[in-house]
């Protein structure tokens, strides 16, 4: 197809027509990804009747053709996380600056990374090629101000780090984490889809299907968090990556992360990011408040025991590797 | 056949930037559907408002069912 017809269009869905992987595109024009999550921006666009009715449908190979013809912005940094640890806040702070394209937990990325679960014949190399094309499409210039592209992955995507690093070996990345008791309390209150057996391949968690179904939801959650944190400890290399604890927010975004991602911020830009940090990243109408103490108080004995048994060893390893020196959180009462 | 006529028109729109601009400028649903029918007819494609709404429903369903 004439690739210029895709100017201003974004891949919103990967699907299969028989054995052919296809891309569903939506017109965004110059609209930025301002919402907390990719899906929210797309949903807003799909309210426009044109966008619901008229969408390009192309073979997935079009992504590579587009990338070859119009490479787009290379990714400046990747954000990985264990969930419920401030990653959305970091993404929103970066998205507050017009020079940043920030793609948060995009469905097409997850589909591509886990395509081998649908068809085991899809190789790691194939998934890496598709991922490069997809992120290349997200990095296309649409309003002319773009200078950086950041991708925040779903929390389980770090389990596919070999594919991601095959596609982008040079891209710096961070792994965000938090005391596992606090994360488990948050998940118990409102479970993410990855915390329900059946969403993730249990073999990636060191479980078989039958065992995964028999665990309590809290124990399953602990096993997912353990797998994610373990993957982070295995992938971490000083220099190419940074570990970021919840307690280091928000200042780390305009300090050590800027250096890692090759960004420079003016005083005005720092102030804009600081403003964003005052609000709840997932519910921007509400003020943000660090809630570590409150969450620890709400933890049941079972949650504490499960966190300590399954996740704590990897959390302690992350703390040891974190080059912040284990700064304490001075803002909690 | 109206459905095939609509699909031909849809393919035409996706190749024609000026048609896209015209269609994007109308955001309320009844006016949009009316415009789609009129622009289709002007280009020799005959389909009804119901055909357009059915196509819209199919697109919406594809999006909603994306996780299945």
Interface residues (C-beta under 8 A of the other chain):
Chain A: X2 X5 X12 X13 X15 X24 X27 X46 X48 X49 X50 X52 X53 X54 X55 X56 X107
Chain B: X10 X13 X14 X15 X17 X20 X23 X24 X26 X27 X29 X32 X33 X36 X52 X55 X56 X59 X60 X62 X63 X66 X67
